Amino acid sequence: MVKRGYAQTPLGQMHYVEQGSGPVLLLLHQTPRSHDEFRELIPLLADSYRVIAMDMYGFGDSAKFPAPHTIEKFADGAFALLDSLGISQFALYGHHTGGIVAIEMASRTPARVLALIASGTTFTDAEYRRVHAQGEGVDFAEIADDGTHLTRLWTIRHPYYPKNRPDLLNRFIRDALAEGVDPVEGHLACARYEMEKSIGKVTSPTLILGAQADPFSFSHVEPVREALVSARLIDLVVIEGGMIPLVEQKSAEIAQAIREFLVRVL
């Protein structure tokens, strides 16, 4: 069964769920989601791993902090959780924003990160920062008295989600409206991150997961792979039809790819 907990850290409480035993696999979600993004994935891996999915620092029920948000601060929150739980070494799986956070963590402490899985992860170099200086153009809707901001949030994301899956959009909306969460700041954190200064320090065996139908990230698969110049091993798996909610949409395929990779490198 999934266990819920709050870790006391110097940054405040970090909310997480976990299931299973064995090598630790920490899951890091996209903006503006929470641990719920991994609801389907966790039980598919928990028979072999101690799977921990956190609400990243600034999201869900974890501690919040004022703007500006940065990838470095998100990473600080993840390290604070792991340190509070007494975990010294671990594998990382991050999706979208979480993938960028995972790269920052792997570059900062190579000896702690036994394996890195970057899913739907963009290469945030100078050109990316220039183009996305105002954010991704999604998940922004000023609160309106008539509630139209709710339909705006839904409408913006709808084209990037699978048909006939309003349940996934419901889950996104709930996380986007969580107390203290600022979706725009989450995207701006990605646009502020100088990945070209960190990614070359990653030495961990790395699996890149590409979501073939994700227009925001799929073109970044090759730039990310090319920038991982120090990684001991790089694998690439492309998930056909994978969209922005890849983890929920294709959980069985994601679990299989993770298993096949981790059994080789851990």
C-alpha positions in Angstrom: 0.0 0.0 0.0 1.1 3.6 -0.6 2.3 5.4 2.5 1.9 9.1 2.9 4.3 11.3 4.9 5.7 14.7 5.7 9.4 15.1 6.1 10.7 17.8 8.4 13.4 19.7 6.6 15.2 23.0 7.0 13.1 24.3 4.1 9.8 23.3 5.7 7.7 20.1 5.4 8.0 18.1 2.2 5.0 15.9 1.4 5.6 12.6 -0.3 4.2 9.1 -0.9 6.1 5.9 -1.1 5.6 2.2 -1.8 7.8 -0.8 -2.0 11.3 -1.7 -0.9 14.7 -2.0 -2.5 16.9 0.6 -4.3 15.3 4.1 -4.0 13.7 5.7 -7.0 12.6 9.3 -6.5 10.0 10.6 -8.9 9.8 14.3 -9.7 6.7 15.8 -11.4 6.1 18.5 -14.0 4.7 22.0 -13.4 2.2 22.5 -11.8 1.5 18.9 -10.7 2.2 16.9 -7.6 3.0 13.3 -6.6 -0.4 12.4 -8.1 1.1 12.5 -11.5 2.7 9.1 -10.6 -0.5 7.5 -9.2 -0.5 4.8 -11.9 3.3 4.3 -12.2 4.2 3.8 -8.5 2.5 0.3 -8.0 4.0 -0.9 -11.3 7.5 -0.4 -9.9 7.0 -1.0 -6.2 7.7 -4.7 -6.3 11.4 -4.0 -7.1 12.1 -0.5 -5.8 11.4 1.8 -2.9 9.5 4.3 -5.0 9.1 7.8 -3.5 7.1 10.5 -5.3 7.2 13.9 -3.7 5.4 17.1 -4.1 8.3 19.2 -5.2 9.3 22.3 -3.1 6.7 24.9 -4.0 4.0 22.5 -5.2 1.2 20.3 -3.8 1.3 20.1 -0.1 5.0 20.7 0.3 6.4 23.9 1.7 6.1 27.0 -0.5 8.6 29.8 -1.1 8.3 33.3 -2.7 9.2 34.1 -6.3 11.4 33.9 -8.2 11.3 30.1 -8.4 14.3 28.3 -9.7 15.3 24.8 -10.7 18.1 25.0 -8.1 15.5 25.7 -5.3 13.4 22.8 -6.5 16.5 20.6 -6.3 17.2 21.9 -2.8 13.8 20.7 -1.8 14.4 17.2 -3.2 17.7 16.9 -1.5 16.1 18.1 1.8 13.5 15.4 1.6 16.1 12.7 0.8 18.4 13.9 3.6 15.5 13.9 6.1 14.7 10.3 5.1 18.3 9.3 5.5 18.7 8.3 1.9 22.3 8.7 0.6 22.1 7.2 -2.9 19.1 6.9 -5.3 17.9 6.8 -8.8 15.9 9.7 -10.2 13.0 9.9 -12.7 11.8 13.4 -13.6 9.2 14.4 -16.1 9.2 17.8 -17.8 10.1 20.3 -15.0 11.0 17.3 -12.9 13.5 16.1 -15.6 15.3 19.4 -15.5 15.4 19.2 -11.7 16.8 15.7 -11.9 19.6 16.9 -14.2 20.5 19.6 -11.7 20.6 17.1 -8.9 22.7 14.6 -10.9 25.2 17.3 -11.9 25.4 18.6 -8.3 26.1 15.3 -6.6 27.1 12.7 -9.1 28.1 10.1 -6.5 24.6 10.1 -5.0 22.6 9.7 -8.2 23.0 6.0 -9.3 20.8 6.4 -12.4 19.0 9.3 -14.1 15.8 9.0 -16.2 14.9 12.2 -18.0 11.4 12.2 -19.4 10.0 14.9 -21.7 12.9 17.1 -20.8 13.8 20.3 -22.6 17.3 21.6 -23.1 17.2 25.0 -21.5 20.1 26.7 -23.2 20.4 30.4 -24.1 18.1 30.1 -27.1 15.5 28.4 -25.0 15.7 31.1 -22.4 15.3 33.8 -25.0 12.2 32.2 -26.5 10.6 31.3 -23.2 11.5 34.4 -21.2 7.8 34.9 -20.5 7.1 31.2 -19.8 5.6 28.5 -21.9 2.4 30.3 -22.6 0.3 27.7 -20.8 -1.1 27.5 -17.3 -1.7 31.2 -17.0 -5.2 32.5 -16.1 -5.9 35.4 -13.9 -8.6 34.6 -11.3 -11.9 35.9 -12.4 -15.1 36.5 -10.4 -17.1 34.4 -12.9 -14.8 31.4 -12.8 -13.7 31.7 -16.4 -10.1 31.2 -15.4 -11.0 27.5 -14.7 -12.2 27.0 -18.3 -9.2 28.9 -19.6 -6.8 26.6 -17.7 -8.6 23.6 -19.2 -8.8 25.0 -22.7 -5.1 25.8 -22.9 -4.0 22.3 -21.9 -6.8 20.4 -23.8 -5.0 20.1 -27.2 -2.0 18.5 -25.6 -4.0 15.8 -23.7 -5.3 12.5 -25.1 -8.9 12.5 -26.4 -11.7 11.3 -24.1 -9.5 11.6 -20.9 -11.1 14.5 -19.0 -10.0 12.7 -15.8 -6.4 13.7 -16.5 -7.3 17.3 -17.0 -9.3 17.2 -13.8 -6.2 16.1 -12.0 -4.1 18.8 -13.6 -6.7 21.5 -12.6 -6.7 20.3 -9.0 -2.9 20.6 -8.7 -2.8 23.9 -10.6 -5.3 25.4 -8.0 -3.5 24.0 -4.9 -2.9 26.6 -2.2 0.3 28.6 -2.8 1.1 27.0 -6.2 2.1 29.4 -9.0 2.1 27.5 -12.3 3.6 30.4 -14.2 6.6 30.6 -11.8 7.2 26.9 -12.3 7.5 27.4 -16.1 9.6 30.5 -15.6 12.0 28.5 -13.4 12.7 26.3 -16.4 13.2 29.4 -18.6 15.7 30.7 -16.1 17.8 27.6 -15.8 21.3 27.5 -17.5 21.4 23.8 -18.3 24.4 24.1 -20.5 26.4 24.9 -17.3 25.3 21.7 -15.5 24.4 18.9 -17.8 28.0 18.2 -18.8 28.7 17.3 -15.2 26.2 14.4 -15.2 28.1 11.1 -15.0 25.1 8.8 -14.0 23.9 6.2 -16.5 21.0 8.0 -18.2 17.8 7.0 -19.9 16.0 9.6 -22.0 12.3 9.1 -22.5 10.9 10.9 -25.5 7.1 11.6 -25.8 6.6 11.5 -29.5 3.4 13.6 -29.5 4.6 16.2 -27.0 5.2 19.4 -29.1 7.0 21.1 -26.2 9.7 18.6 -25.5 10.2 16.0 -28.2 12.4 18.2 -30.3 14.8 18.4 -27.3 15.6 14.7 -27.2 18.7 15.0 -29.3 20.0 18.2 -27.8 19.7 16.7 -24.3 21.5 13.5 -25.5 24.3 15.4 -27.2 24.8 17.5 -24.1 25.3 14.5 -21.8 29.0 14.3 -22.6 30.1 12.8 -19.3 27.3 10.2 -18.8 28.7 6.7 -18.5 25.8 5.3 -20.5 22.9 6.9 -22.5 19.8 5.0 -23.6 16.9 6.5 -25.5 13.3 5.2 -25.6 10.7 7.0 -27.7 7.1 6.4 -26.5 4.8 6.6 -29.6 1.8 8.7 -29.1 3.1 10.0 -25.8 1.8 13.4 -24.9 2.4 15.9 -22.0 0.6 13.7 -19.5 3.0 10.9 -20.5 3.3 9.3 -17.1 -0.4 8.8 -16.6 -1.2 8.2 -20.3 1.5 5.5 -20.9 2.3 4.3 -17.4 2.8 0.6 -18.4 5.2 1.5 -21.2 7.1 3.9 -18.9 7.4 1.2 -16.2 8.7 -1.3 -18.7 11.3 1.1 -20.0 12.4 2.1 -16.4 12.7 -1.6 -15.4 14.7 -2.6 -18.4 17.1 0.3 -17.8 17.5 0.0 -14.0 18.1 -3.7 -14.0 21.1 -3.1 -16.2 22.6 -0.2 -14.3 21.8 -0.7 -10.6 
